[in-house]
């Protein structure tokens, strides 16, 4: 993810993604073709909010946008306008640029850099455990020299898979004490412990409310029993 500044001094949060980004994730495009929007090197998809900010309308496919990154200004062709992201989405962006644009001037081959949120779509018949084992074998083979130079143990680093639905509340994976260093969702992440704490507080409030209700009910019954007793006594004296 990068930060670009336009000629109008607007800051834009940019996400780099593969060409099939809008086919895998359910971010509908108001304008443009989801399968083609990120095919070209200098293509860009912006949200409707950014389209309104830059152009005052959302029908902007085919227009160009110059974005500044450091000393240089790159010109991008707008190929899609995405509907504004829902507030509860863990993936946040204002613009999306092809990842191969980033690779043009910085193609990172360091296996020990853990800075990317990488999502994969598995075939329905894929066994996740077997695939995870393949991750380990590829890493141990291709990163062998880098591991040796860094003077670390290959067993200290573990690659694995995490279901997308599990990512929002469990940002480091399922295994307690896991060695995996799984990065959180881009934004809006939470912790399962927070849900437990908030749930516990809610239960305590409910218990306190029930106890208070019982105390008030018992107190009301005691007062009523005194009233009934007094009436009985008064009725007995009246009968004499």
Secondary structure by P-SEA (a helix, b strand, c coil): ccccccccccccbbbbbcccccccccccccccccccccccccbbbbcaaaaaacccccccccbbbbbbcccbbbbbbbccccccccccccccccccccccccccccccccccccccbbbbbbcccccaaaaaaaaaaaaaacaaaaaaaacccccccccccccccccccccccccccccccccccccccccaaaaaaaaaaaaaaaaaaaaaaaaaaaaaaaaaaaaaaaaaaaaaaaac
